């Protein structure tokens, strides 16, 4: 997903309290379809098919940056 899509170019509406996970945003398109988008700090956004997959992707992103996961994954 590009910045233009996030700003509403595709007529998506941002749902403020749509996700219970950190860095995961929910958008709804004109037909009612849900779009789960991750917005990591200082990085570009990307769309995922489910909220859970998006939350897992954020955790993997943070682990790769040497930080602690914040959503689903846990340290052993």
N, C-alpha and C positions, 0 to 999 in steps of 0.2 A: 504494500500500500504506500502510496506516495503522500507527500505533504498536502497536495491538492485534494486528495480524497479525504484526508483527515479534516480539512477545513470546510468540507461540504460540497466539493465539486461534483460528487456523485449523488447528491441529495440524500446523504445519510444523516440521521439525527443521533447525536451523542446522548446516551442515557447516563446521567450523572451517577446514580447509585446502582448501576446495572451489574457490577461485579463485586464479589466479596474478596477478590485477590488484588494484591498490590501490583501496580503497573499494568493491569489488564483493564481495557476499556470496552464497553459494549456500544455498538452502533446498530441502528435499525434503518433499513432502507425503505423506500416508498411502498414496496410490496409487503412489508412486514417481516422480511428476512433479517435474522440476527447475524451480526458480524463481530467477531471477537478479535480485538487488535491489541498487540502489546506495544507499549511505549517505554522502553528502557531509558534510564537516565543517560544523556549524552549519546544517543544512538538513534537510528531510524526505526520507524514502526513497521510491523509486519502483521498480516492477518492470519488467523487460525480458525479451523472449523468449529471447535468447541472451546468453552471457557476453561475446562480442565487442561487441554493441550496448550493453551496460551499460558496458563499459570506455570505449567511444567517448563515451557520454553523460557520463561523469565528466570526460573530457578537455574536452569542450565546456563543461561547467559551470565548470571551472576557468579556461578561457580567457575566458569571459564575466565572471568575477570578477577578471580581470587577472593571473592566475597562470599558471605553466607547466604544460602537460599532463604527466601522469605515466604514462600507459598506452600507448596506440596512436598518437595523433597526435604529430607532431613539428613544431617550429618550423622555418620555412624559413631 
